[in-house]
Amino acid sequence: MNTKTRLPPEAEIIIFGASGDLTSRKLIPAILRLYERGAISEKTKVVGVARTAQSSESWRGELSRAMADTLKNPTTAATWQRAQNNIHYFVGDITDRNSLSKLDAELNAMNAIDRVNRVYYLSTSPTIYEAAVSNLGLCGMADEVRGQRRVIVEKPFGTDLETAHRLNRAIHQVFQEKQVFRIDHYLGKETVQNLFVLRFGNAIFEPLWNRHYIDYVEITVAEEGLVGRRGGYYDSAGVLRDMFQNHLLQLLMIVAMESPARFDAELIRDEKVKVLQAVRPIREADLADCGMRGQYDGYRSEPGVAADSQTETFAALRLFVDNWRWKGVPFYLRSGKGMSCRTTQIVIRFREAPHLLFNGGEQCPEGNKLVIQIQPAEGIQLHFQAKVPNENMAMRNAELEFRFDRKSSVMPEAYERLLLDALHGDASLFTRSDEVELAWQIMDPIIKGWSNGISPLYQYEPGYWGPKECGDWIARDNRSWFDTCPVL
Ligand code: BG6
């Protein structure tokens, strides 16, 4: 994951599922910013593939309309004008080999040069990923005779361990692991990457970063929004599949991992995998108390959602990482839709001072906290005790903070970073096959156990911090949530 100072070699980005909203919301804007920054050559071609019959011109028109807000920026609008010659549309179906062969022939004909790298972006319905990769293989489109071939796979990667394993097997029949880039867009976020720097670029945190000084860790991904138009997908997924198996476990891995020997994709992922291997499996007897789940009021009336849906839109989990560094330190993870505000934060809760001299010798109400805010504003806040001026030796909470946007006006979007890394062939911020399977192995028993009714489904009103029972649940461990909307 080095700073990319050189341009990646000339490439073609083929987006399958081009009519989906990810393409216009994230992928094309990210590519435009890469053009604009000069991070990729303006010769980089983008070919959108979908079944809807339309011309390249009409697709570009569709993209322009969908990106109307982005294109209000005159520089971006000028880049878009220049980029249009390189943005093409192909009417095709990845599940149909004839159609793929035609696409391949057209791509080869488009090339002015002999060898050109290709990145295939799978943004179709996940149900056709297996067929898609197998067809790419059968059409010879994974062969690297005419340049490197890489495949980016959007989430969800499987729906449980078995399906993820099957998908990995299908992919590995066609692509080698080094050609595969499984997306978790949280890894593309600047503050998530800053976690690596915070931990491994500073000497002051490391001596404290363990069971001797840390009492517990909270990882919260709260969304104010509801399921909106995604009810159909969401109702079959639920928050555990949608957020925990990927984003929350990724955050846990980076907080808990050991330093790799070098900043190298394999070594980083080796260390992350060791964390998942150390996560204590949830046994049947633990299912009822290892966490809790909830559903917001009104969820069952959302379009695409079953009227008697038992799907959770909120969950909280207590996990333990059984190794020398973390034994006994609970990691509390929670995420939900319809929460009080949008915030993603990691709170490192340090142990209380062992003996207090101040406040008349009473215990300090809370130990120190390091709040790492991933979004919306990105930065870090350290909470500590300071003296109240003029008040004898009384203490009060004080904060030290750092905000990214005060230090840099440019905060690249996650997809910008990830697309660029995939073009460079750097998989540091992508999920490896064993990692994705281990994550499912942790989540599967919980998803299955809870859906069998072991854990009650608490209702909650949108606009708060999930079901009130969640506060009671953590209070039984003598701990509490940091229920604070963005601190920065
Ligand atoms: C996606 C989930 O992976 O992440 C969505 O499918 C969720 O349900 C989204 O809203 C959250 O991403 P971000 O970047 O807005 O936190």
Residues whose N, C-alpha, C, O or C-beta is under 5 A from the ligand:
A	BS01	BG6	D242
